Amino acid sequence: MPTKVLVVDDSALVRQMLSEIINSQPDMKVVGTAPDPLVAREQIKKLNPDVITLDVEMPKMDGLDFLEKLMRLRPMPVVMVSSLTERGSDITLRALELGAVDFVTKPKLDISRGLQEYTAEITDKIRTAARARIKALPAIKVEQRYTADAVLPAVSNRITSTEKLIIIGASTGGTEAIKDVLVKLPPDCPGILVTQHMPEAFTNAFAKRLDGLCKITVKEAVDGERVLPGHAYIAPGHSHLLLKRSGANYMCELNQGPPVNRHRPSVDVLFRSAANYAGHNAIGVILTGMGKDGAAGMLEMKKAGAYTFAQDEASCVVFGMPKEAIAMGGVDEIVPLQDMAKRVLDHLASLGTRAFRV
């Protein structure tokens, strides 16, 4: 039975184009459209869609307000349709916090042609959303979950963090999963490199948002910069992020080579560089995401001596990338998201100072 989709957008042209794109696929069908959230609310009751595409900025009720109410009262898969602007990126990240599965960027110019070029991305994300694990939004505000009490104890008395590294990869659902891990890490934890599948316009806003929530410093990675303890480096949306060495120092390297597993940045690229340059000094973490990017690279990390973690199925929005990594034999330990930060630090502490060799 085709996936039933409700298209919510104040632009008649966008509603028409999205409907044509979705209806061109044999496994999905637009069962209704709505110009604003008030109409959408009635359409949801009447049509019972499987997935909603939701514009961010709309009349009568803001898309975020509608999304928050929806995820509290009737949680369901939502794909946001967002503009490529700084304000649009901040709003979209907030939408992901509120429970949206993913987002599609709306082209600034020539919307009709631009959306047609995004056909594969739009339909793939709707398919993913239809299979995603959706949870009701808690009664408390999202930001209130991340308090000082959530930060784990300092690691300086237990491990030496200058040689160890934490390497993280994620995709669908990953913005919230990454946040859940990073907000719990103390300021003296090892350096962290992160690849999250995300367009160029969003990665800097994502890094800044995390930096405001975390005790560690979070920033978008810059080519040639040194990897420092207590810092997390987010792969920019335009480039692969790789780990390199320069003498005794770890360094970030960016390159714009071809996409790997259809992605740039690619998790496999980051993980393979960690296998090559950090070996047993790396801790690999693969989080929620659709597809298999990162599975082969995690296996290489494990073969190089790294200890590797995968998020468990129950806590994943989409159990794709972790599942593939587990199936390939590249995972040492499967952990619920809420325990991931503690397990990573506990493992580092269990190694003792003997493990810190170049």
Secondary structure, DSSP 8 states (H G I E B T S, - for coil): --EEEEEE-S-HHHHHHHHHHHHTSTTEEEEEEESSHHHHHHHHHHH--SEEEEESS-SSS-HHHHHHHHHHHS---EEEEEESSHHHHHHHHHHHHHT--EEEEE-SS-HHHHHHHTHHHHHHHHHHHHHS------SS-GGGG--GGGS---STTT--TTT-EEEEEE-TTHHHHHHHHHTTS-TTS-EEEEEE---HHHHHHHHHHHHHH-SSEEEE--TT-B--TTEEEE--TTSEEEEEEETTEEEEEEE----BTTBSS-HHHHHHHHHHHTGGGEEEEE-SBSS-TTHHHHHHHHHTT-EEEEE-GGG-SSBSHHHHHHHTT--SEEE-HHHHHHHHHHHHHHH-GGG---
